Amino acid sequence: MPIRVGSMGDTRLNLAAQRTRRQNGPVVTSSGTGHREMEAVRAEVAAYVAAGADESVQRVITAVHRLSRRLNRWYDEQLSGYGLSSGEWAVLSALGRMSDGQALTPSQLAAEGHIAPSSMTHRLDRMLARGLITREVDPTNRTRILVRPTDAGWQLFATAIREANVVESGLLADLADDQVDRLAELLEGMIDNLDSTEL
């Protein structure tokens, strides 16, 4: 799910998991909604081209932005159903990406979420009260606090990822496996180009 953190942490499931979901049946949405989305995308692209932008570039960027915006809206609704804020999800996502038994400090989590350490402290307080995380003194360095997910926190993380994967797989349902692989490679290439682009 990229589920966003400021990106529901941008945790993505692998393509094999997506293929399994597609084989089990995609989530079907209203075709009318899809047609309206495409009409809006075409109108948006046409406006940018009329202003002097490259049509091929705008078709790609506008589609990526539109998909991201719709997915983020769905992710926010999903998190709300679990009683989580996007910031709390960012913590679970960061901890969920760690290897078994590994922990993060509040400062590392604050840097990951691009927030002040004091704000992270309040966020962790809420999650601790809900039983989603543990917060312990590092036995090798008494000045450090280590944060880990509880079993309940991990299960919530895994459940949200699996639920999101069903919806995400539905977006790829009409593509063959080799097309999905190629699409992933192309998008990853765009991400690689971020370092050399003024963004």
C-alpha positions in Angstrom: 0.0 0.0 0.0 1.9 3.0 -0.2 -0.2 3.9 2.3 1.0 7.2 2.9 3.0 8.9 5.5 3.2 11.9 4.8 3.1 8.8 2.7 1.3 6.1 4.4 4.9 5.0 4.7 5.2 4.0 1.3 5.1 0.4 2.1 4.5 -1.6 -1.1 3.8 -5.3 -1.4 5.7 -7.2 -4.0 4.4 -8.1 -7.4 4.0 -11.8 -6.6 1.5 -10.8 -3.9 -0.3 -8.6 -6.3 -0.6 -11.4 -8.9 -2.1 -13.7 -6.2 -4.7 -11.1 -5.5 -5.5 -10.6 -9.2 -6.0 -14.4 -9.6 -8.4 -14.4 -6.7 -10.4 -11.7 -8.3 -10.0 -7.9 -8.5 -12.1 -5.3 -6.8 -14.6 -4.0 -9.4 -15.5 -0.3 -9.3 -18.1 1.6 -11.3 -17.0 2.0 -15.0 -18.9 5.3 -15.0 -16.6 6.7 -12.3 -13.6 5.5 -14.4 -14.9 7.3 -17.5 -15.4 10.5 -15.6 -11.9 10.3 -14.2 -10.5 9.8 -17.7 -12.5 12.8 -19.1 -11.1 14.9 -16.3 -7.5 13.7 -17.0 -7.8 14.4 -20.7 -9.2 17.9 -20.0 -6.4 18.6 -17.6 -3.7 17.4 -20.0 -5.3 19.5 -22.8 -5.1 22.6 -20.7 -1.4 22.0 -19.9 -0.6 21.3 -23.6 -2.4 24.5 -24.6 -0.2 26.3 -22.1 2.9 24.9 -23.8 3.7 21.6 -22.0 4.6 18.4 -23.7 1.6 16.1 -24.2 3.4 12.8 -23.6 5.0 14.1 -20.4 1.7 15.5 -19.1 -0.2 12.3 -19.9 2.2 10.4 -17.6 2.5 12.9 -14.8 -1.2 13.7 -14.7 -2.1 10.0 -14.6 0.4 9.3 -11.8 -0.9 12.3 -9.8 -4.5 11.4 -10.3 -3.9 7.8 -9.2 -1.9 9.0 -6.2 -4.6 11.4 -5.1 -7.4 8.8 -5.4 -5.4 6.2 -3.6 -4.5 8.6 -0.8 -8.2 9.4 -0.3 -9.0 5.7 0.0 -6.0 5.2 2.4 -7.3 8.0 4.6 -10.7 6.4 4.8 -9.2 3.1 5.5 -7.1 4.5 8.4 -10.1 6.3 9.8 -11.9 2.9 9.9 -9.1 1.6 12.1 -9.1 4.7 14.3 -5.6 5.7 13.1 -4.3 9.0 11.9 -1.9 9.1 9.0 0.9 10.0 11.4 0.2 7.0 13.6 0.2 4.8 10.5 3.6 6.3 9.6 4.9 5.0 12.9 3.4 1.5 12.4 4.7 1.4 8.8 8.2 2.4 9.8 8.3 -0.2 12.5 6.7 -2.8 10.3 9.5 -2.5 7.8 12.1 -3.3 10.4 13.5 -6.9 10.7 12.3 -9.0 13.5 13.2 -7.6 16.9 14.7 -4.4 15.6 13.6 -1.1 17.1 13.6 2.5 16.2 14.2 5.5 18.5 11.6 8.3 18.8 14.2 10.6 17.0 14.4 8.2 14.1 10.6 8.0 13.9 10.4 11.8 14.0 12.9 12.1 11.1 11.0 9.5 9.2 7.7 11.4 9.7 9.3 14.8 9.1 7.9 16.1 12.4 9.4 17.6 15.6 10.5 15.1 18.3 8.1 16.6 20.8 5.2 15.9 18.4 6.4 12.3 18.0 6.4 11.9 21.8 2.7 12.8 21.9 2.0 10.4 19.0 3.8 7.6 20.7 1.9 8.3 24.0 -1.4 7.7 22.2 -0.2 4.5 20.5 1.3 3.2 23.7 -2.1 3.7 25.4 -3.8 1.7 22.6 -1.3 -1.1 23.0 0.1 -0.8 19.5 3.7 -0.2 20.5 6.2 -0.8 23.4 8.6 1.9 24.6 11.6 0.7 26.5 15.0 2.0 27.7 17.9 0.7 25.6 19.8 -1.7 27.9 23.1 -0.7 26.1 22.5 3.0 26.3 20.2 4.2 29.1 19.8 7.6 27.4 18.0 6.0 24.4 14.4 4.9 24.1 13.5 2.0 21.8 10.1 1.6 20.2 8.8 -1.6 18.8 5.3 -2.8 17.6 3.3 -5.0 19.9 1.7 -8.2 18.4 -1.5 -6.1 18.2 0.3 -3.3 16.4 1.9 -5.7 13.9 -1.4 -7.4 13.2 -3.1 -4.1 12.5 -0.3 -3.2 10.2 -0.5 -6.5 8.3 -4.3 -6.4 8.1 -4.3 -2.9 6.6 -1.6 -3.9 4.1 -3.6 -7.0 3.0 -6.8 -4.9 2.7 -5.1 -2.2 0.7 -3.5 -4.8 -1.6 -6.9 -6.0 -2.7 -7.8 -2.5 -3.9 -4.4 -1.9 -5.4 -4.5 -5.2 -7.3 -7.8 -4.2 -8.8 -6.1 -1.2 -10.5 -3.8 -3.7 -12.2 -6.3 -6.4 -13.0 -6.5 -5.7 -16.7 -2.7 -5.9 -17.1 -0.7 -9.1 -17.9 2.0 -10.0 -15.5 4.8 -8.9 -17.9 3.0 -5.5 -18.3 2.9 -5.1 -14.5 6.6 -5.9 -14.3 7.4 -3.4 -17.1 5.2 -0.7 -15.5 7.0 -1.2 -12.2 10.4 -0.8 -13.9 9.3 2.4 -15.7 8.0 4.0 -12.5 11.1 2.9 -10.6 13.2 4.5 -13.3 11.2 7.8 -12.8 12.0 7.5 -9.0 15.7 7.0 -9.8 15.6 10.3 -11.8 14.4 12.3 -8.8 18.0 12.8 -7.6 18.8 14.6 -10.9 15.6 16.6 -11.1 14.9 19.9 -9.4 12.1 18.7 -7.2 
